[in-house]
Every structure is written in C-alpha cells, then in structure tokens.
Amino acid sequence: MARFTFQLEGVLRHRERVEMDRQRDVAVVQVEMVRLEGELRALDQEVKKAAAEVRENRLIGRLDMNYLAAHRRYMLGMQRKALAVAQRMAAQQKLVDDARRALAEASKQKKVIEKLKERHFQRWSAAVALREAGELDELTTQLSFRSLAEQREGGA
C-alpha cells in the first residue's frame, strides 16, 4: 500500500519548533511580569503595615516629630519605588504583548502548513481511492471476460 509523504514536512517541523520557542518566550516574559506584580504587592503590604504601625502606636500621646518626618520620607521613598516598579511593569507588559503577537503569528504560520498538508493528504487519498477503484474495475472486467469465455468453451 502506498504511503503519504508530505514534501514540506521539514517546514512544518520548523514552524512547530518556532511556535514552541514563541511559547517559551511568552512564558519567560510572563514570569518576569508576575515577579514584578509580586514586588509591587510586597511594597504595598509594607506601606500598609508601616502606616498602620504609625496610626496605632505613634499617634497616641506625645508626638515625635522627628519620627513622623522620617516616616514621611520613608513613605515617599516607598512611593518612588512603587512608581519605578509600575513603570517596569508597563515596559514588561509591552514585552508580553509583543511576545503574544509573535506567538499568534507563529501559530498562524504553522496552521497554514498544517492546512496545506491536510489538503495534500485529501488529494492523495482521492487519487489512491480512484486508482484502487480502477484496479478493482479492471479485475472485475477480467473475471467477467474469463467467466464468459469459460461459458462459451463449455457450451460449444
């Protein structure tokens, strides 16, 4: 029986590898985005904890203005850190979007070749079926001819 061979199998394998590479790229940039989100959450928790500590312990009784000034500087520093992380997150989000677009393009290119392979296989299957039907028809014709010839020999 004939075997189907796709002439562009190497191209299809290459496109599958490219798609896997793009998936890996997306995963790498997403991991960094998750890390940045975690860093921002940690800064937020730290700020909330410091603000709560000041509210609960330092605003009762006699006020220490030096401590409050230091706390304010600390809070401004934390705000700058959070802003820097947010800016890095925005840049990282652009990388994530670019990586996703590249993955979508790689997937599309792979699907084009897969569709081509499917069409070639359908044409090949139809040609094989047609050839087998022709061979079966030829065999049936030969059997009918032999049967007719045997009847004539036996009847004459």
C-alpha positions as CSV (number, residue, x, y, z in Angstrom):
1,M,0.0,0.0,0.0
2,A,1.2,3.5,-0.8
3,R,2.3,5.8,2.0
4,F,1.6,9.5,2.1
5,T,4.7,11.7,2.1
6,F,4.4,15.4,2.6
7,Q,7.1,17.3,0.8
8,L,7.0,20.2,3.3
9,E,7.3,18.1,6.4
10,G,10.6,19.7,7.3
11,V,9.0,23.2,7.0
12,L,6.1,22.0,9.3
13,R,8.6,20.7,11.9
14,H,10.5,24.0,11.7
15,R,7.3,26.0,12.2
16,E,6.3,23.8,15.2
17,R,9.7,24.5,16.8
18,V,9.3,28.2,16.1
19,E,5.9,28.1,17.8
20,M,7.3,26.3,20.8
21,D,10.1,28.9,21.0
22,R,7.5,31.7,21.0
23,Q,5.5,29.9,23.7
24,R,8.7,29.8,25.8
25,D,9.3,33.5,25.1
26,V,5.8,34.3,26.3
27,A,6.3,32.2,29.5
28,V,9.6,34.0,30.2
29,V,8.2,37.5,30.0
30,Q,5.1,36.5,31.9
31,V,7.2,35.1,34.7
32,E,9.0,38.4,35.0
33,M,5.6,40.2,35.0
34,V,4.4,38.0,37.8
35,R,7.6,38.7,39.7
36,L,7.1,42.5,39.3
37,E,3.5,42.2,40.4
38,G,4.7,40.3,43.5
39,E,7.2,43.0,44.2
40,L,4.6,45.7,43.9
41,R,2.3,43.8,46.2
42,A,5.1,43.4,48.7
43,L,5.8,47.2,48.6
44,D,2.1,47.8,49.1
45,Q,1.9,45.5,52.1
46,E,5.0,47.1,53.6
47,V,3.5,50.6,53.2
48,K,0.2,49.5,54.7
49,K,2.0,47.9,57.6
50,A,4.1,51.0,58.2
51,A,1.0,53.3,58.0
52,A,-0.9,51.0,60.4
53,E,2.0,50.9,62.8
54,V,2.2,54.7,62.9
55,R,-1.6,55.0,63.3
56,E,-1.7,52.5,66.1
57,N,1.4,53.3,68.1
58,R,2.9,56.7,67.2
59,L,-0.2,59.0,67.1
60,I,-1.1,58.3,70.7
61,G,0.2,60.6,73.4
62,R,3.2,62.7,72.8
63,L,4.1,63.1,69.1
64,D,7.7,62.5,68.0
65,M,8.1,64.9,65.1
66,N,11.5,63.5,64.1
67,Y,9.9,60.0,63.8
68,L,6.9,61.4,61.8
69,A,9.3,63.3,59.4
70,A,11.4,60.1,59.0
71,H,8.2,58.1,58.4
72,R,7.1,60.6,55.8
73,R,10.4,60.4,54.0
74,Y,10.2,56.6,54.2
75,M,6.7,56.7,52.7
76,L,7.8,59.0,49.9
77,G,10.7,56.6,49.1
78,M,8.3,53.7,49.0
79,Q,6.1,55.6,46.7
80,R,9.0,56.3,44.4
81,K,9.9,52.6,44.5
82,A,6.3,51.6,43.7
83,L,6.3,54.1,40.8
84,A,9.5,52.6,39.4
85,V,8.1,49.1,39.7
86,A,4.9,50.2,37.9
87,Q,7.0,51.7,35.1
88,R,8.9,48.5,34.8
89,M,5.6,46.6,34.7
90,A,4.4,48.8,31.9
91,A,7.5,48.1,29.9
92,Q,7.2,44.4,30.7
93,Q,3.6,44.4,29.6
94,K,4.7,45.7,26.2
95,L,7.1,42.8,26.0
96,V,4.3,40.4,27.0
97,D,2.1,41.8,24.3
98,D,4.9,41.6,21.7
99,A,5.6,38.0,22.7
100,R,2.0,37.1,22.4
101,R,1.7,38.7,19.0
102,A,4.8,36.7,17.9
103,L,3.2,33.5,19.2
104,A,0.0,34.2,17.4
105,E,1.9,34.8,14.2
106,A,3.9,31.6,14.6
107,S,0.8,29.6,15.3
108,K,-0.8,31.1,12.2
109,Q,2.2,30.2,10.1
110,K,2.2,26.6,11.4
111,K,-1.6,26.2,10.8
112,V,-1.1,27.3,7.2
113,I,1.4,24.5,6.6
114,E,-0.9,22.0,8.5
115,K,-3.8,23.0,6.3
116,L,-1.7,22.5,3.2
117,K,-0.7,19.1,4.5
118,E,-4.3,18.2,5.1
119,R,-5.2,19.3,1.5
120,H,-2.3,17.3,0.0
121,F,-3.4,14.3,2.1
122,Q,-7.0,14.6,0.8
123,R,-5.8,14.8,-2.8
124,W,-3.5,11.8,-2.3
125,S,-6.3,9.8,-0.6
126,A,-8.7,10.6,-3.5
127,A,-6.1,9.6,-6.1
128,V,-5.4,6.3,-4.2
129,A,-9.1,5.6,-4.0
130,L,-9.6,6.3,-7.7
131,R,-6.6,4.1,-8.6
132,E,-7.9,1.3,-6.4
133,A,-11.4,1.7,-7.9
134,G,-9.8,1.5,-11.4
135,E,-7.8,-1.6,-10.5
136,L,-10.9,-3.2,-9.0
137,D,-12.9,-2.4,-12.1
138,E,-10.2,-3.9,-14.3
139,L,-10.1,-7.0,-12.2
140,T,-13.9,-7.4,-12.3
141,T,-13.8,-6.9,-16.1
142,Q,-11.1,-9.6,-16.5
143,L,-13.1,-12.0,-14.2
144,S,-16.2,-11.4,-16.2
145,F,-14.4,-12.0,-19.5
146,R,-12.9,-15.2,-18.2
147,S,-16.3,-16.4,-17.0
148,L,-17.9,-15.6,-20.3
149,A,-15.0,-17.3,-22.2
150,E,-15.4,-20.4,-20.0
151,Q,-19.2,-20.5,-20.7
152,R,-18.6,-20.3,-24.4
153,E,-16.0,-23.1,-24.3
154,G,-18.2,-25.3,-22.1
155,G,-21.3,-24.6,-24.3
156,A,-19.6,-25.1,-27.7
